[in-house]
Structure formats: structure tokens, C-alpha cells
Amino acid sequence: MEFYPFDAEYVRRLCAGEAEVQEHFSIYFAERLRMKLRSGRYSRDETNDIIQDTFLRALDKLRSGELRKPGSLGAFVFGICKNICLERSRPKKLEPLPHDYSPPSTDNPERDTLEAERARALRRTISEMPPKERGLLIAYFFDERSKPDICKEFGVTKDYLRVCLCRAKKSLKRRFLEKFDEKYKPNDEKKDH
């Protein structure tokens, strides 16, 4: 493989679609990206998909002038690959349900009534909790706000946020079970007692 310096001329020729430079780009970076992705975490097909996606995004970004220093093309391409890997590892975020959502009706009106009563009792319990615990639970579970945003509002670190949420959930469960009758316990908890 012929040596090409990563400079402004290389990037210009790559963006212009010169076959020789595009072939060099794909061979050069495909080998290196494959080594980077060899962690065993991705199948061969997934690795190929990530590499192709990296090339597509890199060329789009290069054509739109997002690369400031042509000499840092390697870091630029690896950064794009890293972002793609992070996107793939991120759990898919579920869309929140609308506030007026009601589950589809079932053939068991007694169970539906009990669920509605349990939901009201849970809301009542949450509203009676200390402000910090209540705020954490609402921000994280109901408003689905980001962890950095919650940390900033409550003045806690990311690690301590996990501790606070765990304590708030335990407190909610304890308060709920102390306050309400056995009939509000989920069926799996009734079996344990």
C-alpha cells in the first residue's frame, strides 16, 4: 500500500471522491478499526457494520468541513468509531407514556380496580415523603431526567445519586407497606409472607 500523508491535500482528494485515495482510506482505517473492535464484543457482521458506518459518517463530516486539522484525521476517524460504539451500547430509551394513558381494558375489572387503588396509594405515599426523597424519585422515574441534571439540582455526585435513589426506593417501599393494607401488596410479595 502506498504511503499518503494525512494533510489538507489528502482530505481534499478524499472528499472529491478520488478512487485511489478512497481505497487507501478504506484499507488503512478498516485494518486499524478492526483491531480496535477485536475485543470480542462484536460479531464479524457487527464489526463490518460499525466500520462502514464510521466511513460514511467520517466522509459526511469531512465534506461538511468538521475536521479542523487534517493531520489529526486518524483521531477524527477513531473518535467517530468510538461514538458509534457508545450509541450501540446505550440502552434504547423508551418513550414516556402520555399522562392520560390508561392500560388496555382487560376482562378482570376487579384486578383493574385494585391496580388503580394501588396506584393512588403509591402516589399518596410519594407525596408524603420527605422533599429530597420525593424529588429524586419523581425526577428520575417519572420525569426521566438525566443523571447529570439531577446531580446538579440535588448537589450530589453521580455515585452518590445511586445511593440516594436506592435509599429513596427502600423508604418508599417501607412506607407504602406500613401504611396500606395487605391487599395492596403485589401478588409475588403476598406469596413470600
Backbone torsions as a table, in degrees:
resi	resn	phi	psi	omega
1	MET	NA	133.9	-179.5
2	GLU	-72.5	145.4	179.9
3	PHE	-83.6	133.2	174.8
4	TYR	-127.6	129.7	175.0
5	PRO	-76.9	141.2	176.6
6	PHE	-81.8	96.2	-179.9
7	ASP	-135.8	-176.5	-177.5
8	ALA	-60.2	-36.8	-179.7
9	GLU	-66.3	-41.3	177.6
10	TYR	-60.7	-47.7	-179.2
11	VAL	-63.4	-40.5	179.4
12	ARG	-61.9	-46.8	-178.7
13	ARG	-66.6	-36.3	178.2
14	LEU	-64.1	-46.0	-179.8
15	CYS	-68.2	-29.3	179.6
16	ALA	-75.4	-13.0	176.3
17	GLY	88.6	22.6	177.8
18	GLU	-65.0	123.6	-173.3
19	ALA	-58.1	-42.9	-177.4
20	GLU	-62.0	-44.1	-178.9
21	VAL	-72.2	-39.2	178.3
22	GLN	-64.6	-38.0	177.4
23	GLU	-64.9	-43.9	177.6
24	HIS	-59.8	-46.9	-179.3
25	PHE	-56.8	-49.6	-175.8
26	SER	-68.3	-40.3	179.7
27	ILE	-68.3	-47.2	-177.1
28	TYR	-59.8	-51.0	-175.6
29	PHE	-80.1	-28.3	178.7
30	ALA	-61.6	-43.2	178.9
31	GLU	-61.0	-46.1	-176.2
32	ARG	-71.6	-38.7	178.1
33	LEU	-67.3	-38.0	178.4
34	ARG	-61.5	-40.8	177.1
35	MET	-64.2	-40.8	-180.0
36	LYS	-64.2	-37.0	-176.1
37	LEU	-89.1	5.2	-175.1
38	ARG	-74.6	10.9	-176.0
39	SER	-61.4	-7.2	-178.7
40	GLY	87.1	-1.6	-177.2
41	ARG	-80.4	-27.1	-176.4
42	TYR	-114.0	143.4	174.5
43	SER	-73.0	170.8	179.4
44	ARG	-60.2	-43.4	179.6
45	ASP	-64.3	-42.4	178.3
46	GLU	-63.2	-41.3	178.1
47	THR	-60.1	-45.8	178.4
48	ASN	-62.6	-40.2	177.9
49	ASP	-62.5	-43.5	-179.8
50	ILE	-63.5	-42.7	179.6
51	ILE	-63.8	-45.7	179.2
52	GLN	-63.1	-42.3	177.8
53	ASP	-62.9	-38.7	177.5
54	THR	-61.4	-46.4	-179.8
55	PHE	-61.9	-44.5	-179.4
56	LEU	-61.5	-47.7	-179.7
57	ARG	-66.0	-39.9	-179.6
58	ALA	-61.7	-46.7	-180.0
59	LEU	-63.7	-40.3	176.9
60	ASP	-60.2	-46.6	-178.4
61	LYS	-68.2	-37.7	177.5
62	LEU	-63.9	-43.0	-179.8
63	ARG	-67.1	-27.6	178.3
64	SER	-89.2	4.2	173.7
65	GLY	79.6	26.0	-177.4
66	GLU	-80.1	-14.0	178.4
67	LEU	-87.1	114.4	-177.4
68	ARG	-80.7	-39.5	-177.7
69	LYS	-119.6	107.9	-179.1
70	PRO	-56.2	-30.7	179.6
71	GLY	-65.4	-15.9	180.0
72	SER	-102.1	28.1	179.9
73	LEU	-58.3	-39.7	-179.6
74	GLY	-60.7	-48.8	178.9
75	ALA	-63.1	-36.2	178.9
76	PHE	-60.9	-49.2	-179.0
77	VAL	-65.5	-44.0	179.9
78	PHE	-66.0	-33.7	176.5
79	GLY	-64.3	-41.3	177.4
80	ILE	-63.5	-43.6	178.6
81	CYS	-60.4	-43.4	-179.9
82	LYS	-61.4	-42.5	178.8
83	ASN	-63.1	-39.1	178.3
84	ILE	-64.0	-42.7	178.5
85	CYS	-63.0	-40.2	177.8
86	LEU	-64.4	-40.9	177.8
87	GLU	-61.2	-40.7	-179.3
88	ARG	-69.1	-30.6	-177.3
89	SER	-85.6	-17.0	179.7
90	ARG	-69.8	134.1	176.6
91	PRO	-66.7	144.7	178.9
92	LYS	-67.7	127.8	-178.7
93	LYS	-81.3	130.3	178.9
94	LEU	-80.1	142.6	176.3
95	GLU	-70.7	136.0	178.7
96	PRO	-66.9	148.9	178.3
97	LEU	-74.4	146.0	176.9
98	PRO	-63.0	153.4	-177.5
99	HIS	-63.6	-27.5	-178.5
100	ASP	-93.7	14.1	-178.8
101	TYR	-68.4	136.7	170.6
102	SER	-132.8	137.1	-177.7
103	PRO	-61.4	154.7	179.5
104	PRO	-58.8	145.0	-177.4
105	SER	-66.4	149.5	179.6
106	THR	-119.3	178.2	179.0
107	ASP	-89.3	13.8	-176.9
108	ASN	-125.9	81.9	-177.7
109	PRO	-62.3	-29.4	179.1
110	GLU	-64.8	-44.1	178.7
111	ARG	-65.3	-39.7	178.7
112	ASP	-61.9	-42.2	179.2
113	THR	-64.3	-44.3	179.1
114	LEU	-62.0	-42.0	177.9
115	GLU	-62.4	-41.7	179.2
116	ALA	-64.7	-41.5	177.6
117	GLU	-64.2	-42.1	178.7
118	ARG	-62.0	-41.6	179.2
119	ALA	-63.8	-42.2	177.5
120	ARG	-63.7	-41.5	179.6
121	ALA	-65.2	-39.0	178.3
122	LEU	-65.3	-44.1	177.5
123	ARG	-61.3	-40.7	179.2
124	ARG	-63.7	-43.0	179.3
125	THR	-62.5	-44.7	179.0
126	ILE	-61.3	-41.3	-177.8
127	SER	-66.8	-20.7	-179.2
128	GLU	-96.3	1.6	-179.2
129	MET	-77.8	161.2	175.1
130	PRO	-56.6	146.7	-173.8
131	PRO	-53.4	-41.6	-177.3
132	LYS	-66.4	-46.3	179.3
133	GLU	-63.3	-45.5	179.8
134	ARG	-60.0	-46.2	-179.0
135	GLY	-61.8	-42.1	178.8
136	LEU	-62.3	-47.7	-179.0
137	LEU	-62.0	-44.7	-178.8
138	ILE	-66.2	-46.3	-178.6
139	ALA	-60.9	-43.6	-174.2
140	TYR	-81.7	-49.2	-172.1
141	PHE	-90.7	-33.1	-176.6
142	PHE	-97.2	-46.6	-180.0
143	ASP	-83.5	-15.4	179.8
144	GLU	52.2	44.9	178.5
145	ARG	-77.4	159.3	-178.2
146	SER	-71.7	152.3	179.9
147	LYS	-60.6	-44.1	178.9
148	PRO	-60.1	-36.8	179.1
149	ASP	-65.5	-43.4	179.6
150	ILE	-66.8	-43.1	178.9
151	CYS	-57.7	-43.5	-178.9
152	LYS	-64.0	-45.9	-178.0
153	GLU	-64.1	-40.9	-174.9
154	PHE	-97.0	-0.7	176.3
155	GLY	64.8	42.9	179.2
156	VAL	-127.3	159.3	175.7
157	THR	-81.0	167.4	-179.6
158	LYS	-61.8	-41.5	179.2
159	ASP	-66.6	-40.3	-178.6
160	TYR	-72.7	-25.6	176.5
161	LEU	-59.7	-41.5	177.9
162	ARG	-59.4	-42.4	179.9
163	VAL	-63.8	-46.0	-179.0
164	CYS	-62.3	-42.3	179.4
165	LEU	-65.6	-40.2	178.4
166	CYS	-62.0	-45.6	179.5
167	ARG	-64.5	-40.5	-179.4
168	ALA	-64.6	-40.9	178.7
169	LYS	-64.3	-42.4	178.6
170	LYS	-64.0	-41.3	179.0
171	SER	-62.7	-43.6	178.8
172	LEU	-60.5	-46.1	-179.0
173	LYS	-62.8	-45.1	-179.0
174	ARG	-62.2	-47.4	-179.6
175	ARG	-62.2	-42.3	-178.6
176	PHE	-62.7	-46.5	-177.1
177	LEU	-71.6	-31.4	177.3
178	GLU	-69.4	-37.5	-170.7
179	LYS	-83.9	-33.9	-171.7
180	PHE	-111.7	156.3	-175.7
181	ASP	-62.4	161.9	179.5
182	GLU	-55.1	-28.7	-175.2
183	LYS	-66.0	-19.1	-179.2
184	TYR	-86.4	-10.1	179.4
185	LYS	-68.3	141.3	174.9
186	PRO	-60.5	152.4	-175.9
187	ASN	-55.2	-37.2	-177.8
188	ASP	-69.0	-25.5	178.0
189	GLU	-80.5	-29.5	177.9
190	LYS	-64.0	-36.5	-178.3
191	LYS	-66.1	-32.8	-177.6
192	ASP	-70.9	-22.6	-173.9
193	HIS	-100.0	NA	NA
